[in-house]
């Protein structure tokens, strides 16, 4: 299938139920909307990532070059994730998912849940989706400003620029905000800092043991502790800086962890 350029695609699913009332069949039809993530094309290039301030956590400064790729403009929303659940018949990872607003970032999901979504998205569109590598994520967060910045908008956190504990927003240290509630960076990407911390492909420690899960027919493998980037609404501004990273049990989600996706060329 060719790349789907529309932001929203309606898919009609026919559910046929035969009831024997004499010889007359009774059929029911159900519909739902498939909302695909908004993707922003990035040109790729070379930059310095990492920092000396965190070299003891495996994030020493180094030059990296990334090929052109597309990344979702915001964290995957509940509405977008629920389309995946309805299409596959998988259960919601949290009962609260059915009660929360569709424009909130999906949270309380594991690394494996997030990767299963990217596999489904790849099959549905015919393109190749994945979680971002740490290098792709940091390249996107820098938004063309290069090494040395601390936030997508500059060197100071400021007020109401993001959703973090001391960022001065209405959601700070309370909950995630609806996706796109703050100004985007120069690449048009929202919430690269704060709101929901984001799963990436990276292992927090490369020597960590590997774990596997089978989800929706796919065998998925990663390190016991996967890497989160961007920080969350509970973190201080110092913990949502562009090069900040932290580890999390890949099989354990929380209400402050979500993800965004990349599409590879």
Secondary structure by P-SEA (a helix, b strand, c coil): cccccccbbbbbbbbbbbbccccbbbbbbbbbbbbbcbbbbbbbbbbbccccccccccccbbbbbbcccccccccccaaaaaaaaaaaccccccccccccccccccccccaaaaaaaaaaaaaaccbbbbcccaaaaaaaaacccccccccccccccccccccccccccccccccccccccccccccccccccccbbbbcccccccccbbbbbbccccccccccbbbbccccccccccccccccccccccccccccccbbbbbcc
